[in-house]
Amino acid sequence: MELTAIIKKGEKQYVALCPEVDVVSQGYTVEDALKNLKEAVELYIEEMGLPEGIGGEGMLVTHLQIKDAKVTSPVR
């Protein structure tokens, strides 16, 4: 089964997110963050099972590109 890993540099560590199951982990290197995310996702699936629609046919994972989007600060 293939899931998505989004990795972003944080202040001190890399933060890794698997959006399909909404699991987050971290590590001091990209490799560590990815390894820790994989372990966390495996534990999540063992305990909670797969959310409906994940891992089945008909699921499409793709990317989109946004150009010239305006970034605004959230209202506080």
mmJSON file of the N, C-alpha and C atoms, coordinates in Angstrom:
{"data_MODEL":{"atom_site":{
"group_PDB":["ATOM","ATOM","ATOM","ATOM","ATOM","ATOM","ATOM","ATOM","ATOM","ATOM","ATOM","ATOM","ATOM","ATOM","ATOM","ATOM","ATOM","ATOM","ATOM","ATOM","ATOM","ATOM","ATOM","ATOM","ATOM","ATOM","ATOM","ATOM","ATOM","ATOM","ATOM","ATOM","ATOM","ATOM","ATOM","ATOM","ATOM","ATOM","ATOM","ATOM","ATOM","ATOM","ATOM","ATOM","ATOM","ATOM","ATOM","ATOM","ATOM","ATOM","ATOM","ATOM","ATOM","ATOM","ATOM","ATOM","ATOM","ATOM","ATOM","ATOM","ATOM","ATOM","ATOM","ATOM","ATOM","ATOM","ATOM","ATOM","ATOM","ATOM","ATOM","ATOM","ATOM","ATOM","ATOM","ATOM","ATOM","ATOM","ATOM","ATOM","ATOM","ATOM","ATOM","ATOM","ATOM","ATOM","ATOM","ATOM","ATOM","ATOM","ATOM","ATOM","ATOM","ATOM","ATOM","ATOM","ATOM","ATOM","ATOM","ATOM","ATOM","ATOM","ATOM","ATOM","ATOM","ATOM","ATOM","ATOM","ATOM","ATOM","ATOM","ATOM","ATOM","ATOM","ATOM","ATOM","ATOM","ATOM","ATOM","ATOM","ATOM","ATOM","ATOM","ATOM","ATOM","ATOM","ATOM","ATOM","ATOM","ATOM","ATOM","ATOM","ATOM","ATOM","ATOM","ATOM","ATOM","ATOM","ATOM","ATOM","ATOM","ATOM","ATOM","ATOM","ATOM","ATOM","ATOM","ATOM","ATOM","ATOM","ATOM","ATOM","ATOM","ATOM","ATOM","ATOM","ATOM","ATOM","ATOM","ATOM","ATOM","ATOM","ATOM","ATOM","ATOM","ATOM","ATOM","ATOM","ATOM","ATOM","ATOM","ATOM","ATOM","ATOM","ATOM","ATOM","ATOM","ATOM","ATOM","ATOM","ATOM","ATOM","ATOM","ATOM","ATOM","ATOM","ATOM","ATOM","ATOM","ATOM","ATOM","ATOM","ATOM","ATOM","ATOM","ATOM","ATOM","ATOM","ATOM","ATOM","ATOM","ATOM","ATOM","ATOM","ATOM","ATOM","ATOM","ATOM","ATOM","ATOM","ATOM","ATOM","ATOM","ATOM","ATOM","ATOM","ATOM","ATOM","ATOM","ATOM","ATOM","ATOM","ATOM","ATOM","ATOM","ATOM","ATOM","ATOM"],
"id":[1,2,3,4,5,6,7,8,9,10,11,12,13,14,15,16,17,18,19,20,21,22,23,24,25,26,27,28,29,30,31,32,33,34,35,36,37,38,39,40,41,42,43,44,45,46,47,48,49,50,51,52,53,54,55,56,57,58,59,60,61,62,63,64,65,66,67,68,69,70,71,72,73,74,75,76,77,78,79,80,81,82,83,84,85,86,87,88,89,90,91,92,93,94,95,96,97,98,99,100,101,102,103,104,105,106,107,108,109,110,111,112,113,114,115,116,117,118,119,120,121,122,123,124,125,126,127,128,129,130,131,132,133,134,135,136,137,138,139,140,141,142,143,144,145,146,147,148,149,150,151,152,153,154,155,156,157,158,159,160,161,162,163,164,165,166,167,168,169,170,171,172,173,174,175,176,177,178,179,180,181,182,183,184,185,186,187,188,189,190,191,192,193,194,195,196,197,198,199,200,201,202,203,204,205,206,207,208,209,210,211,212,213,214,215,216,217,218,219,220,221,222,223,224,225,226,227,228],
"type_symbol":["N","C","C","N","C","C","N","C","C","N","C","C","N","C","C","N","C","C","N","C","C","N","C","C","N","C","C","N","C","C","N","C","C","N","C","C","N","C","C","N","C","C","N","C","C","N","C","C","N","C","C","N","C","C","N","C","C","N","C","C","N","C","C","N","C","C","N","C","C","N","C","C","N","C","C","N","C","C","N","C","C","N","C","C","N","C","C","N","C","C","N","C","C","N","C","C","N","C","C","N","C","C","N","C","C","N","C","C","N","C","C","N","C","C","N","C","C","N","C","C","N","C","C","N","C","C","N","C","C","N","C","C","N","C","C","N","C","C","N","C","C","N","C","C","N","C","C","N","C","C","N","C","C","N","C","C","N","C","C","N","C","C","N","C","C","N","C","C","N","C","C","N","C","C","N","C","C","N","C","C","N","C","C","N","C","C","N","C","C","N","C","C","N","C","C","N","C","C","N","C","C","N","C","C","N","C","C","N","C","C","N","C","C","N","C","C","N","C","C","N","C","C","N","C","C","N","C","C"],
"label_atom_id":["N","CA","C","N","CA","C","N","CA","C","N","CA","C","N","CA","C","N","CA","C","N","CA","C","N","CA","C","N","CA","C","N","CA","C","N","CA","C","N","CA","C","N","CA","C","N","CA","C","N","CA","C","N","CA","C","N","CA","C","N","CA","C","N","CA","C","N","CA","C","N","CA","C","N","CA","C","N","CA","C","N","CA","C","N","CA","C","N","CA","C","N","CA","C","N","CA","C","N","CA","C","N","CA","C","N","CA","C","N","CA","C","N","CA","C","N","CA","C","N","CA","C","N","CA","C","N","CA","C","N","CA","C","N","CA","C","N","CA","C","N","CA","C","N","CA","C","N","CA","C","N","CA","C","N","CA","C","N","CA","C","N","CA","C","N","CA","C","N","CA","C","N","CA","C","N","CA","C","N","CA","C","N","CA","C","N","CA","C","N","CA","C","N","CA","C","N","CA","C","N","CA","C","N","CA","C","N","CA","C","N","CA","C","N","CA","C","N","CA","C","N","CA","C","N","CA","C","N","CA","C","N","CA","C","N","CA","C","N","CA","C","N","CA","C","N","CA","C","N","CA","C","N","CA","C","N","CA","C","N","CA","C","N","CA","C"],
"label_alt_id":[null,null,null,null,null,null,null,null,null,null,null,null,null,null,null,null,null,null,null,null,null,null,null,null,null,null,null,null,null,null,null,null,null,null,null,null,null,null,null,null,null,null,null,null,null,null,null,null,null,null,null,null,null,null,null,null,null,null,null,null,null,null,null,null,null,null,null,null,null,null,null,null,null,null,null,null,null,null,null,null,null,null,null,null,null,null,null,null,null,null,null,null,null,null,null,null,null,null,null,null,null,null,null,null,null,null,null,null,null,null,null,null,null,null,null,null,null,null,null,null,null,null,null,null,null,null,null,null,null,null,null,null,null,null,null,null,null,null,null,null,null,null,null,null,null,null,null,null,null,null,null,null,null,null,null,null,null,null,null,null,null,null,null,null,null,null,null,null,null,null,null,null,null,null,null,null,null,null,null,null,null,null,null,null,null,null,null,null,null,null,null,null,null,null,null,null,null,null,null,null,null,null,null,null,null,null,null,null,null,null,null,null,null,null,null,null,null,null,null,null,null,null,null,null,null,null,null,null],
"label_comp_id":["MET","MET","MET","GLU","GLU","GLU","LEU","LEU","LEU","THR","THR","THR","ALA","ALA","ALA","ILE","ILE","ILE","ILE","ILE","ILE","LYS","LYS","LYS","LYS","LYS","LYS","GLY","GLY","GLY","GLU","GLU","GLU","LYS","LYS","LYS","GLN","GLN","GLN","TYR","TYR","TYR","VAL","VAL","VAL","ALA","ALA","ALA","LEU","LEU","LEU","CYS","CYS","CYS","PRO","PRO","PRO","GLU","GLU","GLU","VAL","VAL","VAL","ASP","ASP","ASP","VAL","VAL","VAL","VAL","VAL","VAL","SER","SER","SER","GLN","GLN","GLN","GLY","GLY","GLY","TYR","TYR","TYR","THR","THR","THR","VAL","VAL","VAL","GLU","GLU","GLU","ASP","ASP","ASP","ALA","ALA","ALA","LEU","LEU","LEU","LYS","LYS","LYS","ASN","ASN","ASN","LEU","LEU","LEU","LYS","LYS","LYS","GLU","GLU","GLU","ALA","ALA","ALA","VAL","VAL","VAL","GLU","GLU","GLU","LEU","LEU","LEU","TYR","TYR","TYR","ILE","ILE","ILE","GLU","GLU","GLU","GLU","GLU","GLU","MET","MET","MET","GLY","GLY","GLY","LEU","LEU","LEU","PRO","PRO","PRO","GLU","GLU","GLU","GLY","GLY","GLY","ILE","ILE","ILE","GLY","GLY","GLY","GLY","GLY","GLY","GLU","GLU","GLU","GLY","GLY","GLY","MET","MET","MET","LEU","LEU","LEU","VAL","VAL","VAL","THR","THR","THR","HIS","HIS","HIS","LEU","LEU","LEU","GLN","GLN","GLN","ILE","ILE","ILE","LYS","LYS","LYS","ASP","ASP","ASP","ALA","ALA","ALA","LYS","LYS","LYS","VAL","VAL","VAL","THR","THR","THR","SER","SER","SER","PRO","PRO","PRO","VAL","VAL","VAL","ARG","ARG","ARG"],
"label_asym_id":["A","A","A","A","A","A","A","A","A","A","A","A","A","A","A","A","A","A","A","A","A","A","A","A","A","A","A","A","A","A","A","A","A","A","A","A","A","A","A","A","A","A","A","A","A","A","A","A","A","A","A","A","A","A","A","A","A","A","A","A","A","A","A","A","A","A","A","A","A","A","A","A","A","A","A","A","A","A","A","A","A","A","A","A","A","A","A","A","A","A","A","A","A","A","A","A","A","A","A","A","A","A","A","A","A","A","A","A","A","A","A","A","A","A","A","A","A","A","A","A","A","A","A","A","A","A","A","A","A","A","A","A","A","A","A","A","A","A","A","A","A","A","A","A","A","A","A","A","A","A","A","A","A","A","A","A","A","A","A","A","A","A","A","A","A","A","A","A","A","A","A","A","A","A","A","A","A","A","A","A","A","A","A","A","A","A","A","A","A","A","A","A","A","A","A","A","A","A","A","A","A","A","A","A","A","A","A","A","A","A","A","A","A","A","A","A","A","A","A","A","A","A","A","A","A","A","A","A"],
"label_entity_id":["1","1","1","1","1","1","1","1","1","1","1","1","1","1","1","1","1","1","1","1","1","1","1","1","1","1","1","1","1","1","1","1","1","1","1","1","1","1","1","1","1","1","1","1","1","1","1","1","1","1","1","1","1","1","1","1","1","1","1","1","1","1","1","1","1","1","1","1","1","1","1","1","1","1","1","1","1","1","1","1","1","1","1","1","1","1","1","1","1","1","1","1","1","1","1","1","1","1","1","1","1","1","1","1","1","1","1","1","1","1","1","1","1","1","1","1","1","1","1","1","1","1","1","1","1","1","1","1","1","1","1","1","1","1","1","1","1","1","1","1","1","1","1","1","1","1","1","1","1","1","1","1","1","1","1","1","1","1","1","1","1","1","1","1","1","1","1","1","1","1","1","1","1","1","1","1","1","1","1","1","1","1","1","1","1","1","1","1","1","1","1","1","1","1","1","1","1","1","1","1","1","1","1","1","1","1","1","1","1","1","1","1","1","1","1","1","1","1","1","1","1","1","1","1","1","1","1","1"],
"label_seq_id":[1,1,1,2,2,2,3,3,3,4,4,4,5,5,5,6,6,6,7,7,7,8,8,8,9,9,9,10,10,10,11,11,11,12,12,12,13,13,13,14,14,14,15,15,15,16,16,16,17,17,17,18,18,18,19,19,19,20,20,20,21,21,21,22,22,22,23,23,23,24,24,24,25,25,25,26,26,26,27,27,27,28,28,28,29,29,29,30,30,30,31,31,31,32,32,32,33,33,33,34,34,34,35,35,35,36,36,36,37,37,37,38,38,38,39,39,39,40,40,40,41,41,41,42,42,42,43,43,43,44,44,44,45,45,45,46,46,46,47,47,47,48,48,48,49,49,49,50,50,50,51,51,51,52,52,52,53,53,53,54,54,54,55,55,55,56,56,56,57,57,57,58,58,58,59,59,59,60,60,60,61,61,61,62,62,62,63,63,63,64,64,64,65,65,65,66,66,66,67,67,67,68,68,68,69,69,69,70,70,70,71,71,71,72,72,72,73,73,73,74,74,74,75,75,75,76,76,76],
"pdbx_PDB_ins_code":[null,null,null,null,null,null,null,null,null,null,null,null,null,null,null,null,null,null,null,null,null,null,null,null,null,null,null,null,null,null,null,null,null,null,null,null,null,null,null,null,null,null,null,null,null,null,null,null,null,null,null,null,null,null,null,null,null,null,null,null,null,null,null,null,null,null,null,null,null,null,null,null,null,null,null,null,null,null,null,null,null,null,null,null,null,null,null,null,null,null,null,null,null,null,null,null,null,null,null,null,null,null,null,null,null,null,null,null,null,null,null,null,null,null,null,null,null,null,null,null,null,null,null,null,null,null,null,null,null,null,null,null,null,null,null,null,null,null,null,null,null,null,null,null,null,null,null,null,null,null,null,null,null,null,null,null,null,null,null,null,null,null,null,null,null,null,null,null,null,null,null,null,null,null,null,null,null,null,null,null,null,null,null,null,null,null,null,null,null,null,null,null,null,null,null,null,null,null,null,null,null,null,null,null,null,null,null,null,null,null,null,null,null,null,null,null,null,null,null,null,null,null,null,null,null,null,null,null],
"Cartn_x":[0.845,0.0,0.901,0.539,1.292,0.465,1.083,0.464,1.372,0.857,1.599,2.373,3.588,4.372,4.734,4.333,4.679,5.668,6.861,7.908,8.286,8.32,8.59,9.613,10.532,11.538,10.89,10.98,10.503,11.649,11.436,12.489,13.73,13.516,14.647,14.644,13.475,13.363,12.525,12.548,11.672,10.361,9.262,7.94,7.37,6.878,6.349,4.873,4.059,2.613,2.159,1.295,0.606,-0.858,-1.271,-2.623,-3.747,-3.502,-4.563,-5.085,-4.192,-4.606,-4.424,-4.004,-3.823,-2.88,-1.722,-0.698,0.527,1.127,2.296,3.409,4.648,5.818,6.927,8.1,9.208,10.536,11.607,12.955,13.962,15.201,16.242,16.761,16.48,16.821,15.558,15.567,14.431,14.236,15.323,15.253,14.636,15.052,14.492,13.016,12.653,11.245,10.4,10.885,10.16,10.071,11.162,11.172,10.19,10.208,9.309,7.846,7.6,6.243,5.747,6.591,6.198,5.811,6.605,6.315,4.996,4.802,3.577,2.344,2.46,1.332,1.024,2.051,1.834,1.124,1.546,0.887,-0.556,-0.773,-2.127,-3.029,-2.562,-3.377,-3.643,-2.652,-2.854,-3.95,-3.971,-4.935,-6.294,-6.297,-7.533,-8.081,-7.241,-7.639,-7.51,-7.792,-7.716,-9.009,-8.928,-10.153,-10.837,-12.133,-12.889,-12.351,-12.174,-11.715,-10.209,-9.452,-7.991,-7.527,-6.626,-6.027,-6.874,-8.034,-8.887,-8.758,-9.434,-9.435,-10.214,-9.886,-10.602,-9.977,-8.925,-8.255,-7.163,-7.128,-6.14,-5.354,-4.035,-3.164,-2.436,-2.537,-1.911,-1.422,-0.865,-0.388,-1.038,-1.141,-1.618,-0.679,-0.66,0.247,-0.59,-0.285,-0.993,-0.026,-0.481,0.352,-0.319,0.494,0.038,-1.073,-1.03,-2.019,-1.62,-2.588,-2.312,-2.33,-1.317,-1.23,-1.677,-2.666,-3.139,-2.98,-2.84,-2.717,-4.101,-4.153,-5.445,-5.961,-7.254,-7.871,-7.719,-7.266,-7.071,-8.023],
"Cartn_y":[-1.164,0.0,1.242,2.21,3.458,4.572,5.308,6.473,7.677,8.844,10.08,10.479,10.984,11.563,12.985,13.94,15.345,15.706,16.138,16.437,17.904,18.565,20.0,20.269,21.187,21.56,22.424,21.999,22.786,23.602,24.162,24.966,24.139,22.942,22.112,20.74,20.3,18.973,19.024,17.935,17.777,17.17,17.691,17.205,16.452,15.251,14.405,14.124,14.276,14.084,13.066,12.163,11.264,11.702,12.467,13.032,12.009,10.868,9.872,9.378,9.273,8.797,9.867,11.054,12.193,11.865,11.303,10.955,11.819,12.331,13.205,12.632,12.787,12.396,13.39,13.175,14.088,13.376,14.04,13.511,14.597,14.399,15.41,15.409,14.34,14.284,13.888,14.108,13.691,12.187,11.453,9.999,9.557,10.192,9.848,10.206,11.359,11.773,10.78,10.351,9.395,8.028,7.583,6.299,6.34,7.442,7.579,7.664,8.34,8.429,7.042,6.287,4.941,4.092,4.15,3.384,3.853,5.168,5.71,5.319,5.354,4.978,3.491,2.659,1.228,0.949,1.622,1.45,1.941,3.065,3.604,2.604,2.062,1.124,-0.153,-0.628,-1.808,-1.574,-0.395,-0.084,0.353,1.208,1.853,1.27,0.546,0.078,1.208,0.905,1.921,2.706,4.021,4.796,4.344,4.505,4.093,4.777,4.014,4.563,4.569,4.261,4.258,2.876,2.871,1.615,0.828,1.344,0.635,1.184,0.543,1.021,2.329,3.105,4.357,5.534,5.293,6.383,6.942,8.241,8.909,9.889,9.771,10.727,11.496,12.809,13.642,14.933,15.803,17.1,18.183,19.359,20.484,21.651,22.548,23.687,24.96,25.847,27.112,28.228,29.137,30.272,31.56,32.496,33.848,33.889,32.991,33.019,34.078,34.796,35.802,35.127,35.408,34.862,35.945,35.617,36.58,35.977,36.83,36.372,35.981,34.939,34.555,35.654,35.779,36.773,36.293,37.171,36.792,37.513],
"Cartn_z":[0.0,0.0,0.0,-0.799,-0.846,-0.235,0.678,1.299,1.067,1.329,1.102,2.351,2.162,3.255,2.848,3.659,3.446,4.544,4.153,5.126,5.014,6.157,6.206,7.306,7.038,8.034,9.095,10.336,11.462,12.039,13.218,13.85,14.166,14.736,15.13,14.466,13.99,13.41,12.138,11.403,10.254,10.749,10.253,10.624,9.42,9.663,8.597,8.856,7.818,7.907,6.881,7.277,6.359,6.35,5.332,5.35,5.229,4.63,4.479,5.829,6.8,8.127,9.203,8.808,9.712,10.87,10.517,11.496,11.235,12.319,12.229,13.092,12.627,13.402,13.088,13.651,13.41,13.586,13.152,13.298,12.961,13.386,13.16,11.726,10.986,9.561,8.796,7.488,6.658,6.785,6.762,6.848,8.175,9.279,10.587,10.666,10.139,10.158,9.37,8.218,7.394,8.076,8.675,9.39,10.563,11.315,12.461,12.013,10.887,10.359,9.944,9.278,8.845,10.049,11.097,12.316,12.941,13.009,13.597,12.784,11.456,10.596,10.751,10.805,10.992,12.317,13.385,14.688,14.644,13.98,13.857,13.142,12.026,11.253,12.046,12.814,13.657,14.678,15.28,16.342,15.813,14.796,14.34,13.039,12.308,10.991,9.983,8.736,7.685,7.625,7.478,7.266,5.977,5.911,4.732,3.479,2.43,1.159,0.985,2.028,1.932,1.505,0.531,0.097,-0.884,-1.22,-2.15,-3.556,-4.459,-5.835,-5.915,-6.896,-7.094,-6.364,-5.58,-4.871,-5.768,-5.872,-6.705,-5.843,-5.867,-5.191,-6.277,-6.246,-7.259,-6.623,-7.427,-6.951,-7.787,-7.224,-7.998,-7.777,-8.742,-8.684,-8.659,-7.719,-7.57,-7.944,-8.798,-9.193,-8.764,-8.347,-8.028,-6.983,-6.007,-4.943,-3.915,-3.418,-2.392,-1.033,-0.228,1.115,2.071,2.905,3.887,5.269,6.242,7.622,8.134,8.973,9.527,10.469,10.548,11.429,12.846,13.699,15.123,16.003],
"occupancy":[1.0,1.0,1.0,1.0,1.0,1.0,1.0,1.0,1.0,1.0,1.0,1.0,1.0,1.0,1.0,1.0,1.0,1.0,1.0,1.0,1.0,1.0,1.0,1.0,1.0,1.0,1.0,1.0,1.0,1.0,1.0,1.0,1.0,1.0,1.0,1.0,1.0,1.0,1.0,1.0,1.0,1.0,1.0,1.0,1.0,1.0,1.0,1.0,1.0,1.0,1.0,1.0,1.0,1.0,1.0,1.0,1.0,1.0,1.0,1.0,1.0,1.0,1.0,1.0,1.0,1.0,1.0,1.0,1.0,1.0,1.0,1.0,1.0,1.0,1.0,1.0,1.0,1.0,1.0,1.0,1.0,1.0,1.0,1.0,1.0,1.0,1.0,1.0,1.0,1.0,1.0,1.0,1.0,1.0,1.0,1.0,1.0,1.0,1.0,1.0,1.0,1.0,1.0,1.0,1.0,1.0,1.0,1.0,1.0,1.0,1.0,1.0,1.0,1.0,1.0,1.0,1.0,1.0,1.0,1.0,1.0,1.0,1.0,1.0,1.0,1.0,1.0,1.0,1.0,1.0,1.0,1.0,1.0,1.0,1.0,1.0,1.0,1.0,1.0,1.0,1.0,1.0,1.0,1.0,1.0,1.0,1.0,1.0,1.0,1.0,1.0,1.0,1.0,1.0,1.0,1.0,1.0,1.0,1.0,1.0,1.0,1.0,1.0,1.0,1.0,1.0,1.0,1.0,1.0,1.0,1.0,1.0,1.0,1.0,1.0,1.0,1.0,1.0,1.0,1.0,1.0,1.0,1.0,1.0,1.0,1.0,1.0,1.0,1.0,1.0,1.0,1.0,1.0,1.0,1.0,1.0,1.0,1.0,1.0,1.0,1.0,1.0,1.0,1.0,1.0,1.0,1.0,1.0,1.0,1.0,1.0,1.0,1.0,1.0,1.0,1.0,1.0,1.0,1.0,1.0,1.0,1.0,1.0,1.0,1.0,1.0,1.0,1.0],
"B_iso_or_equiv":[0.0,0.0,0.0,0.0,0.0,0.0,0.0,0.0,0.0,0.0,0.0,0.0,0.0,0.0,0.0,0.0,0.0,0.0,0.0,0.0,0.0,0.0,0.0,0.0,0.0,0.0,0.0,0.0,0.0,0.0,0.0,0.0,0.0,0.0,0.0,0.0,0.0,0.0,0.0,0.0,0.0,0.0,0.0,0.0,0.0,0.0,0.0,0.0,0.0,0.0,0.0,0.0,0.0,0.0,0.0,0.0,0.0,0.0,0.0,0.0,0.0,0.0,0.0,0.0,0.0,0.0,0.0,0.0,0.0,0.0,0.0,0.0,0.0,0.0,0.0,0.0,0.0,0.0,0.0,0.0,0.0,0.0,0.0,0.0,0.0,0.0,0.0,0.0,0.0,0.0,0.0,0.0,0.0,0.0,0.0,0.0,0.0,0.0,0.0,0.0,0.0,0.0,0.0,0.0,0.0,0.0,0.0,0.0,0.0,0.0,0.0,0.0,0.0,0.0,0.0,0.0,0.0,0.0,0.0,0.0,0.0,0.0,0.0,0.0,0.0,0.0,0.0,0.0,0.0,0.0,0.0,0.0,0.0,0.0,0.0,0.0,0.0,0.0,0.0,0.0,0.0,0.0,0.0,0.0,0.0,0.0,0.0,0.0,0.0,0.0,0.0,0.0,0.0,0.0,0.0,0.0,0.0,0.0,0.0,0.0,0.0,0.0,0.0,0.0,0.0,0.0,0.0,0.0,0.0,0.0,0.0,0.0,0.0,0.0,0.0,0.0,0.0,0.0,0.0,0.0,0.0,0.0,0.0,0.0,0.0,0.0,0.0,0.0,0.0,0.0,0.0,0.0,0.0,0.0,0.0,0.0,0.0,0.0,0.0,0.0,0.0,0.0,0.0,0.0,0.0,0.0,0.0,0.0,0.0,0.0,0.0,0.0,0.0,0.0,0.0,0.0,0.0,0.0,0.0,0.0,0.0,0.0,0.0,0.0,0.0,0.0,0.0,0.0],
"pdbx_formal_charge":[null,null,null,null,null,null,null,null,null,null,null,null,null,null,null,null,null,null,null,null,null,null,null,null,null,null,null,null,null,null,null,null,null,null,null,null,null,null,null,null,null,null,null,null,null,null,null,null,null,null,null,null,null,null,null,null,null,null,null,null,null,null,null,null,null,null,null,null,null,null,null,null,null,null,null,null,null,null,null,null,null,null,null,null,null,null,null,null,null,null,null,null,null,null,null,null,null,null,null,null,null,null,null,null,null,null,null,null,null,null,null,null,null,null,null,null,null,null,null,null,null,null,null,null,null,null,null,null,null,null,null,null,null,null,null,null,null,null,null,null,null,null,null,null,null,null,null,null,null,null,null,null,null,null,null,null,null,null,null,null,null,null,null,null,null,null,null,null,null,null,null,null,null,null,null,null,null,null,null,null,null,null,null,null,null,null,null,null,null,null,null,null,null,null,null,null,null,null,null,null,null,null,null,null,null,null,null,null,null,null,null,null,null,null,null,null,null,null,null,null,null,null,null,null,null,null,null,null],
"auth_seq_id":[1,1,1,2,2,2,3,3,3,4,4,4,5,5,5,6,6,6,7,7,7,8,8,8,9,9,9,10,10,10,11,11,11,12,12,12,13,13,13,14,14,14,15,15,15,16,16,16,17,17,17,18,18,18,19,19,19,20,20,20,21,21,21,22,22,22,23,23,23,24,24,24,25,25,25,26,26,26,27,27,27,28,28,28,29,29,29,30,30,30,31,31,31,32,32,32,33,33,33,34,34,34,35,35,35,36,36,36,37,37,37,38,38,38,39,39,39,40,40,40,41,41,41,42,42,42,43,43,43,44,44,44,45,45,45,46,46,46,47,47,47,48,48,48,49,49,49,50,50,50,51,51,51,52,52,52,53,53,53,54,54,54,55,55,55,56,56,56,57,57,57,58,58,58,59,59,59,60,60,60,61,61,61,62,62,62,63,63,63,64,64,64,65,65,65,66,66,66,67,67,67,68,68,68,69,69,69,70,70,70,71,71,71,72,72,72,73,73,73,74,74,74,75,75,75,76,76,76],
"auth_comp_id":["MET","MET","MET","GLU","GLU","GLU","LEU","LEU","LEU","THR","THR","THR","ALA","ALA","ALA","ILE","ILE","ILE","ILE","ILE","ILE","LYS","LYS","LYS","LYS","LYS","LYS","GLY","GLY","GLY","GLU","GLU","GLU","LYS","LYS","LYS","GLN","GLN","GLN","TYR","TYR","TYR","VAL","VAL","VAL","ALA","ALA","ALA","LEU","LEU","LEU","CYS","CYS","CYS","PRO","PRO","PRO","GLU","GLU","GLU","VAL","VAL","VAL","ASP","ASP","ASP","VAL","VAL","VAL","VAL","VAL","VAL","SER","SER","SER","GLN","GLN","GLN","GLY","GLY","GLY","TYR","TYR","TYR","THR","THR","THR","VAL","VAL","VAL","GLU","GLU","GLU","ASP","ASP","ASP","ALA","ALA","ALA","LEU","LEU","LEU","LYS","LYS","LYS","ASN","ASN","ASN","LEU","LEU","LEU","LYS","LYS","LYS","GLU","GLU","GLU","ALA","ALA","ALA","VAL","VAL","VAL","GLU","GLU","GLU","LEU","LEU","LEU","TYR","TYR","TYR","ILE","ILE","ILE","GLU","GLU","GLU","GLU","GLU","GLU","MET","MET","MET","GLY","GLY","GLY","LEU","LEU","LEU","PRO","PRO","PRO","GLU","GLU","GLU","GLY","GLY","GLY","ILE","ILE","ILE","GLY","GLY","GLY","GLY","GLY","GLY","GLU","GLU","GLU","GLY","GLY","GLY","MET","MET","MET","LEU","LEU","LEU","VAL","VAL","VAL","THR","THR","THR","HIS","HIS","HIS","LEU","LEU","LEU","GLN","GLN","GLN","ILE","ILE","ILE","LYS","LYS","LYS","ASP","ASP","ASP","ALA","ALA","ALA","LYS","LYS","LYS","VAL","VAL","VAL","THR","THR","THR","SER","SER","SER","PRO","PRO","PRO","VAL","VAL","VAL","ARG","ARG","ARG"],
"auth_asym_id":["A","A","A","A","A","A","A","A","A","A","A","A","A","A","A","A","A","A","A","A","A","A","A","A","A","A","A","A","A","A","A","A","A","A","A","A","A","A","A","A","A","A","A","A","A","A","A","A","A","A","A","A","A","A","A","A","A","A","A","A","A","A","A","A","A","A","A","A","A","A","A","A","A","A","A","A","A","A","A","A","A","A","A","A","A","A","A","A","A","A","A","A","A","A","A","A","A","A","A","A","A","A","A","A","A","A","A","A","A","A","A","A","A","A","A","A","A","A","A","A","A","A","A","A","A","A","A","A","A","A","A","A","A","A","A","A","A","A","A","A","A","A","A","A","A","A","A","A","A","A","A","A","A","A","A","A","A","A","A","A","A","A","A","A","A","A","A","A","A","A","A","A","A","A","A","A","A","A","A","A","A","A","A","A","A","A","A","A","A","A","A","A","A","A","A","A","A","A","A","A","A","A","A","A","A","A","A","A","A","A","A","A","A","A","A","A","A","A","A","A","A","A","A","A","A","A","A","A"],
"auth_atom_id":["N","CA","C","N","CA","C","N","CA","C","N","CA","C","N","CA","C","N","CA","C","N","CA","C","N","CA","C","N","CA","C","N","CA","C","N","CA","C","N","CA","C","N","CA","C","N","CA","C","N","CA","C","N","CA","C","N","CA","C","N","CA","C","N","CA","C","N","CA","C","N","CA","C","N","CA","C","N","CA","C","N","CA","C","N","CA","C","N","CA","C","N","CA","C","N","CA","C","N","CA","C","N","CA","C","N","CA","C","N","CA","C","N","CA","C","N","CA","C","N","CA","C","N","CA","C","N","CA","C","N","CA","C","N","CA","C","N","CA","C","N","CA","C","N","CA","C","N","CA","C","N","CA","C","N","CA","C","N","CA","C","N","CA","C","N","CA","C","N","CA","C","N","CA","C","N","CA","C","N","CA","C","N","CA","C","N","CA","C","N","CA","C","N","CA","C","N","CA","C","N","CA","C","N","CA","C","N","CA","C","N","CA","C","N","CA","C","N","CA","C","N","CA","C","N","CA","C","N","CA","C","N","CA","C","N","CA","C","N","CA","C","N","CA","C","N","CA","C","N","CA","C","N","CA","C","N","CA","C","N","CA","C","N","CA","C"],
"pdbx_PDB_model_num":[1,1,1,1,1,1,1,1,1,1,1,1,1,1,1,1,1,1,1,1,1,1,1,1,1,1,1,1,1,1,1,1,1,1,1,1,1,1,1,1,1,1,1,1,1,1,1,1,1,1,1,1,1,1,1,1,1,1,1,1,1,1,1,1,1,1,1,1,1,1,1,1,1,1,1,1,1,1,1,1,1,1,1,1,1,1,1,1,1,1,1,1,1,1,1,1,1,1,1,1,1,1,1,1,1,1,1,1,1,1,1,1,1,1,1,1,1,1,1,1,1,1,1,1,1,1,1,1,1,1,1,1,1,1,1,1,1,1,1,1,1,1,1,1,1,1,1,1,1,1,1,1,1,1,1,1,1,1,1,1,1,1,1,1,1,1,1,1,1,1,1,1,1,1,1,1,1,1,1,1,1,1,1,1,1,1,1,1,1,1,1,1,1,1,1,1,1,1,1,1,1,1,1,1,1,1,1,1,1,1,1,1,1,1,1,1,1,1,1,1,1,1,1,1,1,1,1,1]
}}}
